[in-house]
């Protein structure tokens, strides 16, 4: 079973907020430069998320 994890306040106001902002900006750049719809961005983010999900499952076994 996964042990619960939470970012601390310093991380939330620092690296987490910064990473979130960068991801949003890059998604907007992708849309601007390719004219792709939001659904394509969501599909890309889903693929990226699935890479982390798989890595987590492999590490647990």
Secondary structure as UniProt FT lines:
FT   HELIX           9..11
FT   HELIX           12..16
FT   HELIX           17..34
FT   HELIX           38..60
//
